[in-house]
Amino acid sequence: MEPGRWGGAGIVLLGVAALIIALLAAHFYVTSVLSHPPNALRSDFHAYCEYDTVIIHANVRLDGVRVMDARGNLICEFPEVPAGSDEVCEVGGSGVYVVESGGVKRAVVCREMGVVTVTSARVGD
């Protein structure tokens, strides 16, 4: 057995092990950053419409939340929405609505749900 031969193989194996550990560390770092984006990329709130109701989800505590129609008429107002909670505002119909909090405005579109009537027909009628 030649000592130089085994020493070279050991160094190669150590290099491969270090490369595998570095790749695993990079993988865990990238997946953790992608699954939990920095606060700068997260918005303070999210708003959407379901069944003629605007739903506001607060990621942080919101003060002075207002829901208005496209003309600026006030429909709902909430003095405070705690972080992680939702508030609902019945808008009463389809249209574009504006949710405002802390100078940030989000447009929300409510669409009317269509109703499909199904009737049966008999052959020969």
Chimera marker file (.cmm) of the C-alpha trace (Angstrom):
<marker_set name="trace">
<marker id="1" x="0.000" y="0.000" z="0.000" r="1" g="1" b="0" radius="0.5"/>
<marker id="2" x="1.337" y="3.338" z="-0.970" r="1" g="1" b="0" radius="0.5"/>
<marker id="3" x="0.706" y="6.123" z="1.542" r="1" g="1" b="0" radius="0.5"/>
<marker id="4" x="0.470" y="8.819" z="-1.140" r="1" g="1" b="0" radius="0.5"/>
<marker id="5" x="-2.300" y="7.004" z="-2.939" r="1" g="1" b="0" radius="0.5"/>
<marker id="6" x="-4.581" y="6.745" z="0.130" r="1" g="1" b="0" radius="0.5"/>
<marker id="7" x="-3.822" y="10.285" z="1.198" r="1" g="1" b="0" radius="0.5"/>
<marker id="8" x="-4.944" y="11.642" z="-2.178" r="1" g="1" b="0" radius="0.5"/>
<marker id="9" x="-8.161" y="9.623" z="-2.065" r="1" g="1" b="0" radius="0.5"/>
<marker id="10" x="-8.890" y="10.920" z="1.448" r="1" g="1" b="0" radius="0.5"/>
<marker id="11" x="-8.467" y="14.511" z="0.323" r="1" g="1" b="0" radius="0.5"/>
<marker id="12" x="-10.847" y="13.918" z="-2.617" r="1" g="1" b="0" radius="0.5"/>
<marker id="13" x="-13.412" y="12.341" z="-0.280" r="1" g="1" b="0" radius="0.5"/>
<marker id="14" x="-13.137" y="15.278" z="2.142" r="1" g="1" b="0" radius="0.5"/>
<marker id="15" x="-13.661" y="17.679" z="-0.765" r="1" g="1" b="0" radius="0.5"/>
<marker id="16" x="-16.760" y="15.813" z="-1.948" r="1" g="1" b="0" radius="0.5"/>
<marker id="17" x="-18.176" y="15.789" z="1.616" r="1" g="1" b="0" radius="0.5"/>
<marker id="18" x="-17.559" y="19.545" z="1.967" r="1" g="1" b="0" radius="0.5"/>
<marker id="19" x="-19.293" y="20.160" z="-1.369" r="1" g="1" b="0" radius="0.5"/>
<marker id="20" x="-22.326" y="18.111" z="-0.311" r="1" g="1" b="0" radius="0.5"/>
<marker id="21" x="-22.575" y="19.983" z="3.003" r="1" g="1" b="0" radius="0.5"/>
<marker id="22" x="-22.319" y="23.347" z="1.201" r="1" g="1" b="0" radius="0.5"/>
<marker id="23" x="-25.060" y="22.359" z="-1.260" r="1" g="1" b="0" radius="0.5"/>
<marker id="24" x="-27.348" y="21.231" z="1.582" r="1" g="1" b="0" radius="0.5"/>
<marker id="25" x="-26.768" y="24.483" z="3.469" r="1" g="1" b="0" radius="0.5"/>
<marker id="26" x="-27.514" y="26.520" z="0.332" r="1" g="1" b="0" radius="0.5"/>
<marker id="27" x="-30.683" y="24.485" z="-0.275" r="1" g="1" b="0" radius="0.5"/>
<marker id="28" x="-32.015" y="25.064" z="3.248" r="1" g="1" b="0" radius="0.5"/>
<marker id="29" x="-31.174" y="28.770" z="3.088" r="1" g="1" b="0" radius="0.5"/>
<marker id="30" x="-32.928" y="29.285" z="-0.242" r="1" g="1" b="0" radius="0.5"/>
<marker id="31" x="-36.040" y="27.324" z="0.753" r="1" g="1" b="0" radius="0.5"/>
<marker id="32" x="-36.349" y="29.167" z="4.066" r="1" g="1" b="0" radius="0.5"/>
<marker id="33" x="-36.051" y="32.578" z="2.377" r="1" g="1" b="0" radius="0.5"/>
<marker id="34" x="-38.607" y="31.652" z="-0.270" r="1" g="1" b="0" radius="0.5"/>
<marker id="35" x="-41.110" y="30.238" z="2.218" r="1" g="1" b="0" radius="0.5"/>
<marker id="36" x="-40.779" y="33.238" z="4.583" r="1" g="1" b="0" radius="0.5"/>
<marker id="37" x="-40.194" y="36.387" z="2.516" r="1" g="1" b="0" radius="0.5"/>
<marker id="38" x="-38.692" y="39.412" z="4.262" r="1" g="1" b="0" radius="0.5"/>
<marker id="39" x="-41.111" y="41.908" z="5.795" r="1" g="1" b="0" radius="0.5"/>
<marker id="40" x="-40.313" y="44.431" z="3.080" r="1" g="1" b="0" radius="0.5"/>
<marker id="41" x="-41.945" y="42.144" z="0.499" r="1" g="1" b="0" radius="0.5"/>
<marker id="42" x="-45.083" y="41.506" z="2.557" r="1" g="1" b="0" radius="0.5"/>
<marker id="43" x="-47.973" y="43.939" z="2.370" r="1" g="1" b="0" radius="0.5"/>
<marker id="44" x="-49.800" y="45.181" z="5.448" r="1" g="1" b="0" radius="0.5"/>
<marker id="45" x="-53.159" y="43.863" z="4.297" r="1" g="1" b="0" radius="0.5"/>
<marker id="46" x="-54.932" y="41.890" z="1.590" r="1" g="1" b="0" radius="0.5"/>
<marker id="47" x="-58.505" y="42.519" z="0.419" r="1" g="1" b="0" radius="0.5"/>
<marker id="48" x="-60.819" y="40.499" z="-1.810" r="1" g="1" b="0" radius="0.5"/>
<marker id="49" x="-64.529" y="40.055" z="-2.500" r="1" g="1" b="0" radius="0.5"/>
<marker id="50" x="-66.783" y="37.042" z="-1.958" r="1" g="1" b="0" radius="0.5"/>
<marker id="51" x="-70.604" y="37.040" z="-2.144" r="1" g="1" b="0" radius="0.5"/>
<marker id="52" x="-70.880" y="40.851" z="-2.338" r="1" g="1" b="0" radius="0.5"/>
<marker id="53" x="-68.732" y="41.200" z="0.777" r="1" g="1" b="0" radius="0.5"/>
<marker id="54" x="-65.263" y="42.745" z="0.920" r="1" g="1" b="0" radius="0.5"/>
<marker id="55" x="-62.962" y="40.754" z="3.200" r="1" g="1" b="0" radius="0.5"/>
<marker id="56" x="-59.882" y="42.471" z="4.617" r="1" g="1" b="0" radius="0.5"/>
<marker id="57" x="-57.063" y="40.383" z="6.075" r="1" g="1" b="0" radius="0.5"/>
<marker id="58" x="-54.538" y="42.293" z="8.205" r="1" g="1" b="0" radius="0.5"/>
<marker id="59" x="-50.939" y="41.046" z="8.280" r="1" g="1" b="0" radius="0.5"/>
<marker id="60" x="-50.083" y="43.800" z="10.792" r="1" g="1" b="0" radius="0.5"/>
<marker id="61" x="-52.269" y="45.931" z="13.052" r="1" g="1" b="0" radius="0.5"/>
<marker id="62" x="-54.205" y="48.385" z="10.905" r="1" g="1" b="0" radius="0.5"/>
<marker id="63" x="-55.636" y="51.697" z="12.070" r="1" g="1" b="0" radius="0.5"/>
<marker id="64" x="-58.378" y="53.594" z="10.268" r="1" g="1" b="0" radius="0.5"/>
<marker id="65" x="-59.447" y="51.101" z="7.608" r="1" g="1" b="0" radius="0.5"/>
<marker id="66" x="-62.058" y="52.429" z="5.185" r="1" g="1" b="0" radius="0.5"/>
<marker id="67" x="-64.030" y="50.724" z="2.412" r="1" g="1" b="0" radius="0.5"/>
<marker id="68" x="-65.392" y="53.026" z="-0.307" r="1" g="1" b="0" radius="0.5"/>
<marker id="69" x="-67.122" y="52.623" z="-3.639" r="1" g="1" b="0" radius="0.5"/>
<marker id="70" x="-65.485" y="53.810" z="-6.874" r="1" g="1" b="0" radius="0.5"/>
<marker id="71" x="-66.921" y="57.316" z="-6.389" r="1" g="1" b="0" radius="0.5"/>
<marker id="72" x="-65.381" y="57.660" z="-2.930" r="1" g="1" b="0" radius="0.5"/>
<marker id="73" x="-68.579" y="57.141" z="-0.902" r="1" g="1" b="0" radius="0.5"/>
<marker id="74" x="-67.783" y="55.577" z="2.472" r="1" g="1" b="0" radius="0.5"/>
<marker id="75" x="-69.397" y="52.154" z="2.970" r="1" g="1" b="0" radius="0.5"/>
<marker id="76" x="-67.584" y="50.755" z="6.035" r="1" g="1" b="0" radius="0.5"/>
<marker id="77" x="-65.021" y="52.047" z="8.491" r="1" g="1" b="0" radius="0.5"/>
<marker id="78" x="-63.008" y="50.118" z="11.069" r="1" g="1" b="0" radius="0.5"/>
<marker id="79" x="-61.007" y="52.050" z="13.695" r="1" g="1" b="0" radius="0.5"/>
<marker id="80" x="-58.651" y="49.085" z="14.214" r="1" g="1" b="0" radius="0.5"/>
<marker id="81" x="-58.062" y="45.646" z="12.706" r="1" g="1" b="0" radius="0.5"/>
<marker id="82" x="-55.707" y="43.469" z="14.812" r="1" g="1" b="0" radius="0.5"/>
<marker id="83" x="-52.808" y="41.681" z="13.130" r="1" g="1" b="0" radius="0.5"/>
<marker id="84" x="-53.726" y="38.278" z="11.732" r="1" g="1" b="0" radius="0.5"/>
<marker id="85" x="-57.471" y="38.909" z="11.761" r="1" g="1" b="0" radius="0.5"/>
<marker id="86" x="-60.172" y="39.616" z="9.192" r="1" g="1" b="0" radius="0.5"/>
<marker id="87" x="-62.919" y="42.203" z="8.907" r="1" g="1" b="0" radius="0.5"/>
<marker id="88" x="-65.880" y="42.010" z="6.551" r="1" g="1" b="0" radius="0.5"/>
<marker id="89" x="-67.887" y="44.748" z="4.871" r="1" g="1" b="0" radius="0.5"/>
<marker id="90" x="-71.103" y="44.032" z="2.975" r="1" g="1" b="0" radius="0.5"/>
<marker id="91" x="-71.023" y="46.154" z="-0.166" r="1" g="1" b="0" radius="0.5"/>
<marker id="92" x="-74.336" y="44.938" z="-1.528" r="1" g="1" b="0" radius="0.5"/>
<marker id="93" x="-73.492" y="44.333" z="-5.166" r="1" g="1" b="0" radius="0.5"/>
<marker id="94" x="-70.988" y="43.988" z="-7.925" r="1" g="1" b="0" radius="0.5"/>
<marker id="95" x="-68.557" y="46.767" z="-8.755" r="1" g="1" b="0" radius="0.5"/>
<marker id="96" x="-65.142" y="48.150" z="-7.901" r="1" g="1" b="0" radius="0.5"/>
<marker id="97" x="-64.428" y="49.091" z="-4.299" r="1" g="1" b="0" radius="0.5"/>
<marker id="98" x="-61.423" y="50.698" z="-2.630" r="1" g="1" b="0" radius="0.5"/>
<marker id="99" x="-59.939" y="49.565" z="0.674" r="1" g="1" b="0" radius="0.5"/>
<marker id="100" x="-57.690" y="52.177" z="2.293" r="1" g="1" b="0" radius="0.5"/>
<marker id="101" x="-55.441" y="51.944" z="5.320" r="1" g="1" b="0" radius="0.5"/>
<marker id="102" x="-52.502" y="54.143" z="6.269" r="1" g="1" b="0" radius="0.5"/>
<marker id="103" x="-52.411" y="55.871" z="2.894" r="1" g="1" b="0" radius="0.5"/>
<marker id="104" x="-52.297" y="52.554" z="0.997" r="1" g="1" b="0" radius="0.5"/>
<marker id="105" x="-55.240" y="51.833" z="-1.303" r="1" g="1" b="0" radius="0.5"/>
<marker id="106" x="-56.225" y="48.526" z="-2.837" r="1" g="1" b="0" radius="0.5"/>
<marker id="107" x="-58.901" y="48.055" z="-5.501" r="1" g="1" b="0" radius="0.5"/>
<marker id="108" x="-61.278" y="45.143" z="-5.031" r="1" g="1" b="0" radius="0.5"/>
<marker id="109" x="-63.598" y="43.853" z="-7.751" r="1" g="1" b="0" radius="0.5"/>
<marker id="110" x="-66.891" y="42.208" z="-6.787" r="1" g="1" b="0" radius="0.5"/>
<marker id="111" x="-68.555" y="40.211" z="-9.539" r="1" g="1" b="0" radius="0.5"/>
<marker id="112" x="-72.156" y="39.118" z="-9.537" r="1" g="1" b="0" radius="0.5"/>
<marker id="113" x="-72.608" y="35.379" z="-9.309" r="1" g="1" b="0" radius="0.5"/>
<marker id="114" x="-74.599" y="34.040" z="-12.237" r="1" g="1" b="0" radius="0.5"/>
<marker id="115" x="-77.446" y="31.619" z="-11.729" r="1" g="1" b="0" radius="0.5"/>
<marker id="116" x="-77.960" y="28.804" z="-14.200" r="1" g="1" b="0" radius="0.5"/>
<marker id="117" x="-81.448" y="27.329" z="-14.356" r="1" g="1" b="0" radius="0.5"/>
<marker id="118" x="-81.593" y="23.682" z="-15.328" r="1" g="1" b="0" radius="0.5"/>
<marker id="119" x="-84.834" y="22.246" z="-16.622" r="1" g="1" b="0" radius="0.5"/>
<marker id="120" x="-85.556" y="18.759" z="-17.747" r="1" g="1" b="0" radius="0.5"/>
<marker id="121" x="-87.183" y="17.934" z="-21.041" r="1" g="1" b="0" radius="0.5"/>
<marker id="122" x="-88.746" y="14.680" z="-22.079" r="1" g="1" b="0" radius="0.5"/>
<marker id="123" x="-88.353" y="13.255" z="-25.502" r="1" g="1" b="0" radius="0.5"/>
<marker id="124" x="-91.560" y="13.570" z="-27.485" r="1" g="1" b="0" radius="0.5"/>
<marker id="125" x="-92.959" y="16.662" z="-25.723" r="1" g="1" b="0" radius="0.5"/>
<link id1="1" id2="2" r="1" g="1" b="0" radius="0.2"/>
<link id1="2" id2="3" r="1" g="1" b="0" radius="0.2"/>
<link id1="3" id2="4" r="1" g="1" b="0" radius="0.2"/>
<link id1="4" id2="5" r="1" g="1" b="0" radius="0.2"/>
<link id1="5" id2="6" r="1" g="1" b="0" radius="0.2"/>
<link id1="6" id2="7" r="1" g="1" b="0" radius="0.2"/>
<link id1="7" id2="8" r="1" g="1" b="0" radius="0.2"/>
<link id1="8" id2="9" r="1" g="1" b="0" radius="0.2"/>
<link id1="9" id2="10" r="1" g="1" b="0" radius="0.2"/>
<link id1="10" id2="11" r="1" g="1" b="0" radius="0.2"/>
<link id1="11" id2="12" r="1" g="1" b="0" radius="0.2"/>
<link id1="12" id2="13" r="1" g="1" b="0" radius="0.2"/>
<link id1="13" id2="14" r="1" g="1" b="0" radius="0.2"/>
<link id1="14" id2="15" r="1" g="1" b="0" radius="0.2"/>
<link id1="15" id2="16" r="1" g="1" b="0" radius="0.2"/>
<link id1="16" id2="17" r="1" g="1" b="0" radius="0.2"/>
<link id1="17" id2="18" r="1" g="1" b="0" radius="0.2"/>
<link id1="18" id2="19" r="1" g="1" b="0" radius="0.2"/>
<link id1="19" id2="20" r="1" g="1" b="0" radius="0.2"/>
<link id1="20" id2="21" r="1" g="1" b="0" radius="0.2"/>
<link id1="21" id2="22" r="1" g="1" b="0" radius="0.2"/>
<link id1="22" id2="23" r="1" g="1" b="0" radius="0.2"/>
<link id1="23" id2="24" r="1" g="1" b="0" radius="0.2"/>
<link id1="24" id2="25" r="1" g="1" b="0" radius="0.2"/>
<link id1="25" id2="26" r="1" g="1" b="0" radius="0.2"/>
<link id1="26" id2="27" r="1" g="1" b="0" radius="0.2"/>
<link id1="27" id2="28" r="1" g="1" b="0" radius="0.2"/>
<link id1="28" id2="29" r="1" g="1" b="0" radius="0.2"/>
<link id1="29" id2="30" r="1" g="1" b="0" radius="0.2"/>
<link id1="30" id2="31" r="1" g="1" b="0" radius="0.2"/>
<link id1="31" id2="32" r="1" g="1" b="0" radius="0.2"/>
<link id1="32" id2="33" r="1" g="1" b="0" radius="0.2"/>
<link id1="33" id2="34" r="1" g="1" b="0" radius="0.2"/>
<link id1="34" id2="35" r="1" g="1" b="0" radius="0.2"/>
<link id1="35" id2="36" r="1" g="1" b="0" radius="0.2"/>
<link id1="36" id2="37" r="1" g="1" b="0" radius="0.2"/>
<link id1="37" id2="38" r="1" g="1" b="0" radius="0.2"/>
<link id1="38" id2="39" r="1" g="1" b="0" radius="0.2"/>
<link id1="39" id2="40" r="1" g="1" b="0" radius="0.2"/>
<link id1="40" id2="41" r="1" g="1" b="0" radius="0.2"/>
<link id1="41" id2="42" r="1" g="1" b="0" radius="0.2"/>
<link id1="42" id2="43" r="1" g="1" b="0" radius="0.2"/>
<link id1="43" id2="44" r="1" g="1" b="0" radius="0.2"/>
<link id1="44" id2="45" r="1" g="1" b="0" radius="0.2"/>
<link id1="45" id2="46" r="1" g="1" b="0" radius="0.2"/>
<link id1="46" id2="47" r="1" g="1" b="0" radius="0.2"/>
<link id1="47" id2="48" r="1" g="1" b="0" radius="0.2"/>
<link id1="48" id2="49" r="1" g="1" b="0" radius="0.2"/>
<link id1="49" id2="50" r="1" g="1" b="0" radius="0.2"/>
<link id1="50" id2="51" r="1" g="1" b="0" radius="0.2"/>
<link id1="51" id2="52" r="1" g="1" b="0" radius="0.2"/>
<link id1="52" id2="53" r="1" g="1" b="0" radius="0.2"/>
<link id1="53" id2="54" r="1" g="1" b="0" radius="0.2"/>
<link id1="54" id2="55" r="1" g="1" b="0" radius="0.2"/>
<link id1="55" id2="56" r="1" g="1" b="0" radius="0.2"/>
<link id1="56" id2="57" r="1" g="1" b="0" radius="0.2"/>
<link id1="57" id2="58" r="1" g="1" b="0" radius="0.2"/>
<link id1="58" id2="59" r="1" g="1" b="0" radius="0.2"/>
<link id1="59" id2="60" r="1" g="1" b="0" radius="0.2"/>
<link id1="60" id2="61" r="1" g="1" b="0" radius="0.2"/>
<link id1="61" id2="62" r="1" g="1" b="0" radius="0.2"/>
<link id1="62" id2="63" r="1" g="1" b="0" radius="0.2"/>
<link id1="63" id2="64" r="1" g="1" b="0" radius="0.2"/>
<link id1="64" id2="65" r="1" g="1" b="0" radius="0.2"/>
<link id1="65" id2="66" r="1" g="1" b="0" radius="0.2"/>
<link id1="66" id2="67" r="1" g="1" b="0" radius="0.2"/>
<link id1="67" id2="68" r="1" g="1" b="0" radius="0.2"/>
<link id1="68" id2="69" r="1" g="1" b="0" radius="0.2"/>
<link id1="69" id2="70" r="1" g="1" b="0" radius="0.2"/>
<link id1="70" id2="71" r="1" g="1" b="0" radius="0.2"/>
<link id1="71" id2="72" r="1" g="1" b="0" radius="0.2"/>
<link id1="72" id2="73" r="1" g="1" b="0" radius="0.2"/>
<link id1="73" id2="74" r="1" g="1" b="0" radius="0.2"/>
<link id1="74" id2="75" r="1" g="1" b="0" radius="0.2"/>
<link id1="75" id2="76" r="1" g="1" b="0" radius="0.2"/>
<link id1="76" id2="77" r="1" g="1" b="0" radius="0.2"/>
<link id1="77" id2="78" r="1" g="1" b="0" radius="0.2"/>
<link id1="78" id2="79" r="1" g="1" b="0" radius="0.2"/>
<link id1="79" id2="80" r="1" g="1" b="0" radius="0.2"/>
<link id1="80" id2="81" r="1" g="1" b="0" radius="0.2"/>
<link id1="81" id2="82" r="1" g="1" b="0" radius="0.2"/>
<link id1="82" id2="83" r="1" g="1" b="0" radius="0.2"/>
<link id1="83" id2="84" r="1" g="1" b="0" radius="0.2"/>
<link id1="84" id2="85" r="1" g="1" b="0" radius="0.2"/>
<link id1="85" id2="86" r="1" g="1" b="0" radius="0.2"/>
<link id1="86" id2="87" r="1" g="1" b="0" radius="0.2"/>
<link id1="87" id2="88" r="1" g="1" b="0" radius="0.2"/>
<link id1="88" id2="89" r="1" g="1" b="0" radius="0.2"/>
<link id1="89" id2="90" r="1" g="1" b="0" radius="0.2"/>
<link id1="90" id2="91" r="1" g="1" b="0" radius="0.2"/>
<link id1="91" id2="92" r="1" g="1" b="0" radius="0.2"/>
<link id1="92" id2="93" r="1" g="1" b="0" radius="0.2"/>
<link id1="93" id2="94" r="1" g="1" b="0" radius="0.2"/>
<link id1="94" id2="95" r="1" g="1" b="0" radius="0.2"/>
<link id1="95" id2="96" r="1" g="1" b="0" radius="0.2"/>
<link id1="96" id2="97" r="1" g="1" b="0" radius="0.2"/>
<link id1="97" id2="98" r="1" g="1" b="0" radius="0.2"/>
<link id1="98" id2="99" r="1" g="1" b="0" radius="0.2"/>
<link id1="99" id2="100" r="1" g="1" b="0" radius="0.2"/>
<link id1="100" id2="101" r="1" g="1" b="0" radius="0.2"/>
<link id1="101" id2="102" r="1" g="1" b="0" radius="0.2"/>
<link id1="102" id2="103" r="1" g="1" b="0" radius="0.2"/>
<link id1="103" id2="104" r="1" g="1" b="0" radius="0.2"/>
<link id1="104" id2="105" r="1" g="1" b="0" radius="0.2"/>
<link id1="105" id2="106" r="1" g="1" b="0" radius="0.2"/>
<link id1="106" id2="107" r="1" g="1" b="0" radius="0.2"/>
<link id1="107" id2="108" r="1" g="1" b="0" radius="0.2"/>
<link id1="108" id2="109" r="1" g="1" b="0" radius="0.2"/>
<link id1="109" id2="110" r="1" g="1" b="0" radius="0.2"/>
<link id1="110" id2="111" r="1" g="1" b="0" radius="0.2"/>
<link id1="111" id2="112" r="1" g="1" b="0" radius="0.2"/>
<link id1="112" id2="113" r="1" g="1" b="0" radius="0.2"/>
<link id1="113" id2="114" r="1" g="1" b="0" radius="0.2"/>
<link id1="114" id2="115" r="1" g="1" b="0" radius="0.2"/>
<link id1="115" id2="116" r="1" g="1" b="0" radius="0.2"/>
<link id1="116" id2="117" r="1" g="1" b="0" radius="0.2"/>
<link id1="117" id2="118" r="1" g="1" b="0" radius="0.2"/>
<link id1="118" id2="119" r="1" g="1" b="0" radius="0.2"/>
<link id1="119" id2="120" r="1" g="1" b="0" radius="0.2"/>
<link id1="120" id2="121" r="1" g="1" b="0" radius="0.2"/>
<link id1="121" id2="122" r="1" g="1" b="0" radius="0.2"/>
<link id1="122" id2="123" r="1" g="1" b="0" radius="0.2"/>
<link id1="123" id2="124" r="1" g="1" b="0" radius="0.2"/>
<link id1="124" id2="125" r="1" g="1" b="0" radius="0.2"/>
</marker_set>
